[in-house]
Amino acid sequence: MDKNFLIQEITRLKQEKKAVILAHYYQDENIQEIADFIGDSLELAKKAQNTNADIIVFAGVHFMAETAKILNPNKKVLLPDWEAGCSLADGCDPKDFSEFKTQYPDHVVVTYINCSAEIKAMSDLVCTSANAKKIIESIPDEHKIIFAPDENLGNYLQKETKRELVLWKGSCVVHEAFSLDKLIELYNKNPTAKIAAHPESESHILKAAHFIGSTSGIINFIKTDPAAVYIVATEAGILHELSKAVPNKTLIPAPSTEDNSCACSECAFMKMNTLEKLYLCLKNESPEMLVTEELRIEALKPIEKMLQLS
């Protein structure tokens, strides 16, 4: 379908149906351009909670749309592609996690937002990479903690908070794809550059970074830091909005181990959403995210605690 036609129709349907489009920074740039709001997981969760729209179109992945529905039971939540999943969420099966939890009965359970509603329902607190340190530090020292499902973020938090965490072994395929050898080679060619990395990356990448932070944290760092060149170790979709904010700075995506077309790390799940799928999902009001009320109430508790602490 013609891009201009799709943009025109999405704009029309959005007004007609009183819909809002929330897009993650990792989305295709055409989707970012038409979105009402672009953000990371925490910003989007807050936006979903505060919207007065009747329909939320979540251009992101499955767990994000599910979180929006948990926060908005009376609104229709749509996801352009139902198959847009997440390696972290998919790698933490509720049955397995329930068994894992029983091994540590006296532990507070903190889960990263990149997990299913079933996992959130088994948690005491939910966090995002933007507030994970704050969430861990809110728990009294005498309490032991389980952290799931991201082992890399968990390792980073142990170093940052000096707390011992029981970690679930899960990882993000995007952030585990960065090549340290290629990164060092790239840095040697750009010795004035600063490396900004997401804490979902492996520890050897984080050791090489000048700044470690969430998607929004990286954006704010690059906007306010005086350097002229940055190597960015997170999903390459972040560069679209960021390049508009800092037109005079050079942004280089950190290289991945794969020899792909952009030589960067892209999330195949995030890129499953397209302008055409966005149009069709608004037109047909499908696929729609539904969560049973019983599960929603349980999953809402740790999310609300997180939002209060944030």
Disulfide bonds with the S-S distance in Angstrom:
Cys262-Cys264 1.85
